[in-house]
Amino acid sequence: MAVLDTDLDHIFPSSVLPPFWAKLVVGLVAIVCFARSYDGDFVFDDSEAIVNNKVAGVVGRADLLCALFFFLSFLGYCKAFRESNKEGAYSSTFWVLLSIFLGAVAMLCKEQGITVLGLNAVFDILVIGKFNVLEIVQKVLHKDKSLESLGMLRNGGLLFRMTLLTSGGAGVLYVRWTIMGTGPPAFTEVDNPASFADSMLVRAINYNYYYSLNAWLLLCPWWLCFDWSMGCIPLIKSVSDWRVIALAALWFCLIGLICQALCSEDGHKRRILTLGLGFLVIPFLPASNLFFRVGFVVAERVLYLPSVGYCVLLTFGFGALSKHTKKKKLIAAVVLGILFINMLRCVVRSGEWRSEEQLFRSALSVCPLNAKVHYNIGKNLADKGNQTAAIRYYREAVRLNPKYVHAMNNLGNILKERNELREAEELLSLAVRIQPDFAAAWMNLGIVQNSLKRFEAAEQSYRMAIKHRRKYPDCYYNLGRLYADLNRHVDALNAWRNATVLKPEHSLAWNNMIILLDNTGNLAQAEAVGREALELIPNDHSLMFSLANVLGKSQKYKESEALFLKAIKANPNAASYHGNLAVLYHRWGHLDLAKKHYEISLQLDPTASGTKENYGLLRRKLELMQKKDV
């Protein structure tokens, strides 16, 4: 067995890759990786999910960390080989074990990190051991029983390293499998339509088409999208589809490279091509659907590590061309052009990530058939208050994917706010029929039914929401409102109490409890609930206001006044705060202060009839007092 020199110049010799081209490897890796470093299949499917640049940055770090430990693991495995005496090479068990550990860390950052162990094995056998596949195949075909080139397999060091890699990889995968609950995650047809196709031929053709798309993204990362699911790439259902040309082109190039890597008589060329193909293919295997179903169609993030292999192969190709042609300047210009295009793409894509709206709209030109793209644009518009435009995009999302329950839910909510209750009820009812465990849709359906005075149906919808989401404080709050409308006061209080148990800072539930107890004459209990609420949410001015009203009715004027003033300080433009404080002063006998706050309240809300009436009573009382003084 040959001795390995772990110097990178041996793997990438200067005779093949001169310093200029070696630097281009680094440049290409950096530019290509950065051009796609912020892209991935981010899912914005929950009605409450908002993604911004900070979230995108944190998510992207998983891929960066995986790449870091992936390369450290590979370099650690290279370190396991050192020159020894003339007898050959020896392997450092420590470095092999460290390489396995770093591979496990890479996998904890991102699942594809475990593939570094496979890359290490291929590197050991084909690059270090110089295993000549063509020679072995020829001897097998000629029934040569000697098979001397297989003697390396009898080498104890190689077998020991392969045993360590295999057992270490199996152990790491077992731990990972246990953490996942001894089962793969569940995906739906919209996530990966090809994997749900009935025909094995259709699945195979579309998988290979996905591979060709990924290869094209490596060559030209111009089509970038935050999500490629939900009809973004229509299935190929017939061999007459022109897109099968991409499959043929992919395998023609790939088989040609593999033949050159395994069968070339040039040792240096064979080693470089093998390493480049290893980096290109092996890290991509977990995303290939070959071993298990994945939850995406195309995801630029899985190309982060394969980008290295692509850069190695591309640089080697340009280096070989420059060595065998006189047009070196032309080749250099082409390479610089590629660098410039990737830099430009990086700048453009970074600009698209500056805001949600830019990111979502950039996806329309790439995946106009993707319902999720329309959904996210609609949600972004709805958050900005542009409901009319949001409805248009939500409707398009539902048209493209008639089972898109999240789009139905959000569209139903907007229609409910616009008082288009019948259509909202139809949409939300359809959503819960499609996905019976969709708790948010059940709750929103209950709200709509409550508005339509269909109280029994509303109660049933709220109960279904709670059944599918046990800890759902907002649903308990809405259920309490329903009971209050039906004068089922005890049930309402119990529902609101459940809401505050699940979410102690639920101020609306606390407020409604205080107001209901106040209105039913249970002032002592209302006061107790108000004090409990303020202990949990001390800075909530609405709770201060409600408790101040209770204390005022209990003739605890001083304490009530303090809470009113504190609430007004927190929210000075609330007309009702000034109006109720004026009522307190009116009862208390501080008529001048009452007059002052009545006037402030009417300035803030001139239409408040109750305040006008009380202010009129106060003025007549003040006039009578003035006449008596005269």
C-alpha positions in Angstrom: 0.0 0.0 0.0 1.3 3.4 -0.9 2.3 6.0 1.7 0.1 9.1 1.9 1.5 12.5 1.9 -1.3 14.6 3.5 0.1 17.8 2.1 -2.7 19.3 -0.1 -0.1 19.9 -2.8 0.0 16.2 -3.2 -3.7 15.9 -3.7 -3.8 19.1 -5.9 -0.3 19.2 -7.3 1.0 22.5 -8.6 1.8 20.8 -12.0 -1.9 20.3 -12.5 -3.4 23.2 -10.6 -1.0 26.2 -10.6 -1.2 28.7 -7.8 -3.6 30.9 -9.8 -6.0 28.0 -10.3 -5.6 26.8 -6.7 -6.7 30.3 -5.5 -9.7 30.1 -7.8 -10.9 27.0 -6.0 -11.1 29.0 -2.8 -12.7 31.9 -4.7 -15.3 29.8 -6.4 -16.2 28.0 -3.2 -16.7 31.3 -1.4 -18.7 33.0 -4.1 -20.9 30.1 -5.0 -21.6 29.2 -1.3 -22.4 32.9 -0.5 -24.6 33.1 -3.6 -26.9 30.5 -2.0 -26.0 30.8 1.6 -29.2 32.5 2.6 -31.5 30.3 0.5 -33.3 27.2 1.7 -36.7 25.7 1.8 -38.1 27.9 4.6 -41.7 27.0 5.3 -44.0 29.9 6.2 -47.1 27.9 6.6 -48.4 28.8 10.1 -50.8 31.7 10.2 -48.8 33.3 13.0 -45.3 32.6 11.5 -43.3 35.7 10.4 -39.8 35.2 9.1 -37.3 38.1 9.0 -33.7 38.5 8.3 -32.7 37.6 11.9 -34.5 34.3 11.7 -33.1 33.6 8.3 -29.6 34.3 9.6 -30.0 31.9 12.5 -31.4 29.1 10.3 -28.5 29.5 7.8 -25.9 29.0 10.6 -26.9 25.4 10.9 -25.6 24.8 7.3 -22.4 26.8 8.0 -21.7 24.9 11.2 -22.4 21.6 9.4 -19.9 22.5 6.7 -17.3 23.6 9.3 -17.4 20.3 11.2 -17.7 18.3 7.9 -14.4 19.7 6.7 -12.8 19.4 10.1 -13.8 15.7 10.1 -12.4 15.2 6.7 -9.1 17.0 7.5 -8.9 15.0 10.8 -9.2 11.7 8.8 -6.4 13.0 6.4 -4.3 13.6 9.5 -4.7 9.9 10.4 -2.1 9.1 7.7 1.5 9.9 8.3 4.7 8.9 6.8 6.4 6.2 8.6 9.3 3.9 7.8 9.8 2.1 4.6 7.3 -0.6 5.5 4.4 1.7 4.6 1.9 3.9 6.5 0.2 3.6 9.8 -3.1 4.9 10.9 -3.6 7.0 14.0 -6.7 5.6 15.8 -7.1 8.9 17.7 -7.5 10.9 14.5 -9.9 8.4 13.0 -12.0 8.5 16.2 -11.8 12.3 16.3 -13.0 12.4 12.7 -16.0 10.2 13.6 -16.8 12.5 16.5 -16.6 15.6 14.3 -18.8 13.9 11.8 -21.4 13.3 14.5 -21.2 16.9 15.5 -21.7 17.9 11.9 -24.8 15.6 11.8 -26.2 17.3 14.9 -26.0 20.6 13.0 -27.5 19.2 9.8 -28.4 15.6 8.9 -26.2 15.5 5.8 -23.1 16.0 8.0 -23.0 12.2 8.6 -22.0 11.7 4.9 -18.5 12.8 5.8 -17.9 9.3 7.1 -18.8 7.9 3.6 -16.5 10.5 2.0 -13.7 9.4 4.3 -14.1 5.8 3.3 -14.1 6.6 -0.4 -11.1 8.8 0.1 -9.3 6.1 1.9 -10.0 3.3 -0.6 -9.9 5.2 -3.9 -7.5 8.1 -3.3 -5.1 6.8 -0.6 -5.2 3.1 -1.5 -5.2 3.9 -5.3 -7.8 1.2 -5.8 -8.1 0.8 -9.6 -11.6 -0.1 -10.4 -11.0 -0.6 -14.1 -8.2 -3.1 -13.4 -10.4 -5.1 -11.0 -13.3 -5.2 -13.5 -11.0 -6.4 -16.3 -9.6 -9.2 -14.1 -13.0 -10.3 -13.0 -14.2 -10.4 -16.7 -11.1 -12.4 -17.6 -11.5 -14.7 -14.6 -8.1 -13.8 -13.3 -8.0 -15.6 -9.9 -5.0 -13.6 -8.7 -6.7 -10.3 -8.3 -3.5 -8.9 -6.8 -4.8 -5.4 -6.7 -7.3 -6.6 -4.1 -4.4 -7.3 -1.8 -5.0 -3.9 -0.2 -8.2 -5.3 1.3 -6.1 -7.7 3.3 -4.3 -4.7 4.8 -5.1 -4.7 8.5 -4.9 -0.9 8.8 -7.5 -0.3 6.1 -9.9 -3.0 7.5 -9.5 -1.5 10.9 -10.3 2.0 9.7 -13.3 0.8 7.7 -14.5 -1.1 10.8 -14.2 2.1 12.9 -16.0 4.2 10.3 -18.8 1.6 9.9 -19.4 1.0 13.6 -19.1 4.7 14.4 -21.5 5.7 11.7 -24.0 3.0 12.7 -23.8 4.1 16.3 -24.4 7.8 15.4 -27.3 6.8 13.1 -28.8 4.7 15.9 -28.7 7.6 18.3 -30.2 9.9 15.7 -32.9 7.3 15.0 -33.7 7.0 18.7 -33.9 10.8 19.1 -36.3 11.0 16.2 -38.6 8.5 17.9 -37.5 5.5 15.8 -39.3 6.8 12.8 -38.9 9.3 10.0 -40.8 12.6 10.0 -44.1 12.6 8.2 -44.4 14.6 5.0 -47.4 15.4 2.8 -47.8 15.2 -1.0 -47.4 19.0 -1.4 -43.9 18.8 0.2 -42.6 16.2 -2.3 -45.1 15.2 -4.9 -42.9 12.8 -6.8 -42.4 10.6 -3.7 -46.2 10.1 -3.6 -46.6 9.0 -7.3 -48.1 5.6 -7.7 -45.8 4.5 -10.6 -42.2 3.7 -9.7 -41.2 4.9 -13.2 -42.8 8.3 -12.6 -41.0 8.5 -9.3 -37.6 7.6 -10.8 -38.0 10.0 -13.7 -38.9 12.9 -11.5 -36.2 12.2 -8.9 -33.7 12.3 -11.7 -35.2 15.5 -13.0 -34.8 17.0 -9.5 -31.1 15.9 -9.6 -30.7 17.7 -12.9 -32.3 20.9 -11.5 -29.9 20.8 -8.6 -27.0 20.3 -11.0 -28.2 23.3 -13.0 -28.4 25.4 -9.8 -24.8 24.5 -9.1 -23.8 25.6 -12.6 -26.0 28.7 -12.7 -27.6 29.7 -9.3 -29.9 32.2 -10.9 -33.3 30.5 -10.1 -33.4 30.8 -6.3 -36.6 30.5 -4.3 -37.3 30.2 -0.6 -39.7 27.2 -1.3 -40.0 24.8 -4.2 -43.0 22.8 -3.1 -46.8 23.0 -3.8 -46.7 22.7 -7.6 -43.6 24.7 -8.2 -42.2 22.0 -10.4 -45.0 20.0 -12.3 -44.4 16.3 -12.4 -43.1 14.6 -15.5 -45.7 11.9 -16.3 -44.5 10.9 -19.8 -41.2 10.2 -21.5 -42.5 12.5 -24.2 -42.0 15.5 -21.9 -39.1 17.6 -23.3 -37.7 17.9 -19.8 -36.3 14.4 -19.9 -33.5 15.8 -22.0 -32.1 17.3 -18.8 -31.9 13.8 -17.3 -30.0 12.5 -20.3 -27.6 15.4 -20.2 -27.0 15.0 -16.4 -26.2 11.3 -16.6 -24.0 11.7 -19.7 -21.8 14.2 -17.9 -21.8 12.3 -14.6 -21.0 8.9 -16.2 -18.2 10.6 -18.2 -16.7 12.1 -15.0 -17.0 8.8 -13.1 -15.3 6.9 -15.9 -12.5 9.4 -15.9 -12.1 9.3 -12.2 -12.0 5.5 -11.9 -10.4 4.5 -15.1 -7.8 7.1 -15.9 -4.2 6.0 -16.0 -3.1 9.4 -14.8 -2.9 8.9 -11.0 -3.0 12.6 -10.1 -6.0 13.2 -12.4 -7.8 10.1 -11.0 -7.3 11.3 -7.4 -8.5 14.8 -8.0 -11.6 13.8 -10.0 -12.4 11.1 -7.3 -12.2 13.6 -4.5 -14.2 16.2 -6.5 -16.9 13.7 -7.3 -16.9 12.4 -3.7 -17.6 16.0 -2.4 -20.2 16.5 -5.1 -22.2 13.3 -4.8 -21.9 11.9 -1.3 -23.1 14.9 0.7 -26.1 15.1 -1.7 -27.2 11.5 -1.1 -29.5 12.2 2.0 -31.5 14.6 -0.3 -31.8 12.2 -3.2 -34.9 10.3 -1.9 -33.0 7.0 -2.5 -32.9 5.9 1.2 -35.9 7.7 2.6 -38.5 10.3 1.6 -37.4 13.9 2.1 -39.7 16.9 2.8 -38.8 19.1 -0.2 -38.5 19.1 -4.0 -35.4 21.3 -4.3 -33.6 23.0 -1.5 -30.6 25.2 -2.2 -29.2 24.6 1.3 -28.4 20.9 0.5 -26.1 22.1 -2.3 -23.9 23.9 0.2 -21.4 21.0 0.6 -21.7 19.7 -3.0 -20.6 23.2 -4.1 -17.1 22.3 -3.0 -17.0 19.3 -5.3 -18.4 21.4 -8.1 -15.7 24.0 -7.6 -12.9 21.4 -7.5 -14.1 19.8 -10.7 -14.6 23.1 -12.4 -11.2 24.4 -11.4 -9.5 21.2 -12.4 -11.2 21.4 -15.8 -10.1 25.0 -16.4 -6.6 24.0 -15.2 -6.4 21.1 -17.6 -7.6 23.3 -20.5 -5.1 26.0 -19.7 -2.3 23.4 -19.8 -3.2 22.0 -23.2 -4.2 25.1 -25.0 -2.6 28.4 -26.0 -5.8 30.5 -25.3 -5.0 30.8 -21.6 -6.2 34.4 -21.5 -9.6 33.4 -22.9 -10.0 30.7 -20.3 -9.0 33.2 -17.5 -11.6 35.6 -18.9 -14.3 32.9 -18.7 -13.4 32.0 -15.1 -13.4 35.7 -14.1 -16.8 36.0 -15.9 -18.2 33.2 -13.8 -16.8 34.8 -10.6 -18.4 38.1 -11.6 -21.8 36.5 -12.4 -21.8 34.7 -9.0 -20.8 37.9 -7.2 -23.6 39.8 -9.0 -26.1 37.0 -8.1 -25.0 37.3 -4.5 -25.6 41.0 -4.4 -29.0 40.7 -6.1 -30.1 37.8 -3.8 -28.9 39.7 -0.7 -31.1 42.6 -1.7 -34.1 40.3 -2.1 -33.6 39.1 1.5 -33.8 42.7 2.9 -37.6 42.4 3.5 -40.3 39.7 3.5 -42.1 41.4 0.6 -39.0 41.4 -1.7 -38.2 37.8 -0.8 -41.7 36.6 -1.5 -42.2 38.6 -4.7 -38.9 37.4 -6.0 -40.2 33.8 -5.8 -43.1 34.7 -8.2 -40.9 34.8 -11.2 -39.3 31.4 -10.3 -42.3 29.5 -9.0 -45.6 31.2 -10.2 -47.5 27.9 -9.6 -46.4 27.7 -6.0 -49.4 28.2 -3.7 -47.2 28.9 -0.7 -45.6 31.9 -2.5 -49.0 33.5 -3.1 -50.0 32.6 0.5 -46.9 34.4 2.0 -47.4 37.5 -0.2 -51.0 37.6 0.9 -50.0 37.3 4.6 -47.4 40.0 4.2 -50.0 42.3 2.6 -52.6 41.5 5.3 -50.1 42.3 8.1 -49.6 45.7 6.4 -53.4 46.3 6.4 -53.9 45.8 2.6 -56.8 43.4 2.9 -58.1 43.8 -0.6 -54.8 42.7 -2.2 -54.3 40.0 0.4 -57.6 38.5 -0.5 -56.6 38.3 -4.1 -53.4 36.4 -3.3 -55.1 34.1 -0.8 -57.7 33.2 -3.4 -55.0 32.4 -5.9 -53.2 30.2 -3.3 -56.5 28.3 -2.8 -57.1 28.0 -6.5 -53.6 26.5 -7.1 -53.9 24.2 -4.1 -57.6 23.5 -3.2 -56.5 21.7 0.0 -54.4 24.6 1.3 -56.1 24.9 4.7 -53.8 27.6 6.1 -54.7 29.9 3.1 -58.4 29.1 3.7 -58.1 29.9 7.4 -56.4 33.3 6.8 -58.8 34.2 4.0 -61.7 33.3 6.2 -60.4 35.6 9.0 -60.2 38.5 6.6 -63.7 37.9 5.3 -64.9 37.7 8.9 -63.4 41.1 9.6 -65.1 42.5 6.5 -68.4 41.0 7.8 -68.6 38.6 4.8 -69.6 35.9 7.3 -71.3 33.3 5.0 -68.3 32.9 2.8 -66.0 32.9 5.8 -68.0 30.1 7.3 -67.9 28.1 4.1 -64.1 28.4 3.8 -63.4 27.5 7.5 -65.8 24.6 7.3 -64.0 23.3 4.3 -60.6 23.7 6.0 -61.7 21.6 9.0 -63.2 19.0 6.7 -59.9 18.7 4.9 -57.8 18.8 8.1 -60.0 17.8 11.1 -57.2 18.5 13.7 -56.7 22.1 12.5 -57.4 23.7 15.9 -57.0 27.4 14.7 -59.6 26.9 11.9 -62.1 25.3 14.4 -61.7 28.3 16.7 -62.1 30.8 13.9 -65.1 28.9 12.6 -66.6 29.2 16.1 -66.1 33.0 16.1 -67.9 33.3 12.8 -70.8 31.0 13.9 -71.0 33.1 17.1 -71.3 36.3 15.0 -74.1 34.5 13.0 -75.9 33.8 16.2 -75.5 30.1 15.7 -74.5 29.5 19.3 -74.7 25.8 19.6 -72.6 25.3 16.5 -70.1 27.8 17.8 -69.8 26.0 21.1 -69.2 22.7 19.3 -66.5 24.3 17.1 -64.7 25.8 20.2 -64.9 22.3 21.9 -63.3 20.7 18.8 -60.5 23.3 18.8 -59.8 22.5 22.5 -59.9 18.8 21.8 -57.2 19.1 19.2 -55.1 21.6 21.1 -55.4 21.1 24.9 -53.5 24.2 25.8 -55.4 26.9 23.8 -56.0 29.9 26.0 -57.5 32.1 23.2 -60.1 29.5 22.5 -61.1 29.3 26.1 -61.4 33.1 26.0 -63.7 33.0 23.0 -65.7 30.2 24.6 -66.1 32.4 27.7 -67.4 35.3 25.5 -70.0 32.9 24.0 -71.2 31.9 27.4 -71.4 35.5 28.5 -73.6 36.3 25.5 -75.8 33.4 26.6 -75.9 34.7 30.2 -74.2 31.5 31.4 -72.1 33.5 33.8 -70.5 30.6 35.8 -69.5 28.8 32.6 -68.0 32.1 31.2 -66.0 32.6 34.4 -64.7 29.0 34.3 -63.7 29.4 30.7 -61.8 32.6 31.3 -60.2 31.1 34.4 -58.9 28.3 32.2 -57.5 30.8 29.8 -55.6 32.6 32.6 -54.3 29.3 34.0 -52.9 28.3 30.6 -51.7 31.9 29.9 -51.3 34.0 33.1 -50.7 37.2 31.1 -54.0 36.9 29.1 -55.2 40.3 30.1 -58.5 40.1 28.0 -59.6 37.1 30.0 -58.7 38.8 33.3 -60.6 41.9 32.2 -63.7 40.1 31.2 -63.8 38.3 34.5 -63.5 41.6 36.4 -66.2 43.2 34.3 -68.6 40.3 34.5 -68.3 40.1 38.3 -68.6 43.8 38.5 -71.8 43.9 36.4 -73.4 41.0 38.4 -72.7 42.8 41.7 -70.0 40.6 43.0 -67.7 43.5 43.9 -65.6 41.7 46.5 -64.9 38.8 44.1 -64.2 41.3 41.2 -61.7 43.1 43.5 -59.9 39.9 44.4 -59.7 38.9 40.8 -58.4 42.4 39.8 -55.7 42.4 42.4 -54.6 38.9 41.4 -54.4 40.0 37.8 -52.4 43.1 38.6 -49.9 41.0 40.5 -49.3 38.9 37.4 -49.5 41.9 34.9 -48.6 44.9 36.9 -48.2 47.4 34.0 -51.5 46.6 32.2 -53.5 49.9 32.2 -56.7 48.2 31.1 -56.6 46.0 34.3 -55.9 49.1 36.4 -58.9 50.8 34.8 -61.3 47.8 35.5 -60.1 47.4 39.1 -60.4 51.2 39.7 -64.0 51.0 38.6 -64.7 48.2 41.1 -62.9 50.1 43.9 -64.9 53.2 43.1 -68.2 51.4 43.5 -66.9 50.0 46.8 -66.3 53.6 47.9 -62.5 53.0 48.1 -62.0 56.4 46.5 -58.4 57.1 47.3 -57.1 53.7 46.0 -59.4 54.0 43.0 -58.1 57.4 42.2 -54.5 56.2 42.3 -55.2 53.4 39.8 -57.2 55.7 37.5 -54.3 58.2 37.4 -51.8 55.4 36.8 -53.9 54.0 33.9 -54.2 57.5 32.4 -50.4 58.0 32.7 -49.9 54.8 30.7 -52.6 55.7 28.2 -53.4 59.4 28.3 -55.6 59.5 25.2 -58.3 57.0 26.4 -61.5 59.0 26.8 -63.2 56.4 28.9 -60.4 56.6 31.5 -60.9 60.3 32.0 -64.7 59.9 31.9 -64.8 57.3 34.6 -62.3 59.2 36.8 -64.6 62.2 36.4 -67.5 60.0 37.7 -65.4 58.9 40.6 -64.6 62.6 41.5 -68.3 63.4 41.0 -69.3 60.8 43.6 -66.5 61.7 45.9 -67.5 65.4 45.9 -64.4 66.7 44.1 -66.5 68.6 41.6 -63.8 70.8 40.1 -61.6 67.8 39.3 -64.7 66.0 37.9 -65.4 68.9 35.6 -61.8 69.0 34.4 -61.8 65.3 33.4 -65.3 65.4 31.9 -64.1 68.1 29.6 -60.9 66.2 28.7 -62.9 63.0 28.0 -65.3 65.0 25.7 -62.4 66.5 23.9 -61.0 63.0 23.2 -64.5 61.6 22.3 -67.2 64.2 21.7 -69.7 61.4 20.8 -69.7 59.7 24.2 -73.4 60.1 25.2 -72.9 58.9 28.8 -70.1 61.3 29.5 -72.2 64.2 28.0 -75.1 63.3 30.3 -73.0 63.1 33.4 -71.2 66.3 32.5 -74.6 68.0 32.1 -75.7 66.8 35.5 -72.5 68.2 37.0 -72.9 71.6 35.4 -76.5 71.9 36.6 -75.3 71.0 40.1 -72.5 73.5 40.0 -75.0 76.2 38.8 -77.3 75.4 41.7 -74.4 75.7 44.1 -73.5 79.1 42.7 -77.1 80.4 43.0 -77.2 79.3 46.6 -73.9 81.1 47.3 -75.3 84.2 45.8 
